[in-house]
Amino acid sequence: MNRQIAGSLNALMVFEAAVRHRSFSGAAAELNLSQPGVSRHVSTLELRLGQPLFIRNNNRIVPTGNAQRLADAVALGFGHVRDTWNSISAPTDREEVVLACSFGIADQWLMPRFSDLRTSMRGARVSVVTTDQLEDIDLSSIDAAVVWQPEAHPERPAIPLFPDECFPVCTPDFYAQHVQGNDDLSDVPPDLFLHLDVGRSGFLTWKDWFTEAGCKPVLFGNPIEFDAYPFLIQAVLSGEGLALGWRGLVDRLLAEGHLMRAGRSVSKHDTAYFLQHRPIMEENTPLARLVNWFREKA
């Protein structure tokens, strides 16, 4: 899978819903996103494809011919995934708690611990909603969410999870070839910096890192951005370049020697992630068990 497609999978899912509904608001309602979030994903695809995907007429949208072709292909692919998922999924007639988090948290932190979480839930199901644009989700409909900063919902209790620490990462081979003895990264070619589409999340970008680290900035031009952190990290593991890593997300890969630090650490806050949740009205509920598990792991 090439880098542009891998960096667009989340946007493709949103785009397919917009074509099917002939409406950004209809796609937003189906996917539990904001309408501006849907519009932003579509704009990202249009930029990467170099062409408009919808004919816009006031509040009406009509997909172009190429857009319909792409949407049909996406629907076919995701439909196959959905059918396979349903065929292998366990029954859902159990208590359930809905947890939202970024792709990075899900892939690098939650999934390696998911078996332990399921055991602690004692039969209650954890349904995980993943997106790297949490600001696009209506968190009022979610039981708990791993968020970057909790100020948007001050009425919800929040548990700090990780210290805030961000630093460049790459493979040892890449470091030896491109970085060694150059911790300010000023001599690394611009196209070897891999970028995450941070949206309005407040996550550090490469530009932020150069500023905070006090390093000479690199001119990036118009780089390709990944819209999901696991795809970004997979590109790093494949030796394609450098990415920004966060403590808590890349710890396991660092400990196993798959990645290494390639530059200075920076931080802008005391805490990088919080678990924010509905107020717990009584103990021994699925939500209470989920929160207690996160508190123990934090």
Buried (B, 14 or more C-beta within 10 A) or exposed (E): EEBEEBBBBBBBBBBBBBBBBEBBBBBBBBBBBBBEBBBBBBEBBBEBBEEBBBEEEEEEBEBBEEBEEBBEEBBEBBEEEEEEEEEEEEEEEEEBBBBBBBBBBBBBBBEEEEEEBBEBBEEBBBEBBBBBBBBBBEBEEBBBBBBBBBEEBEEBBBBBBBBBEBBBBBBBEBBEEBBEEEBBBEEBEEEBBBBBBBBEBEBBBBEBBBEBBEBEEBEEEEEBBBBBBBBBBBBBBEBBBBBBBBBBBBBEBBEEEBBBBBBBBBBEEEBBBBBBBBEBEEEEBBBBBBBBBBEEBB
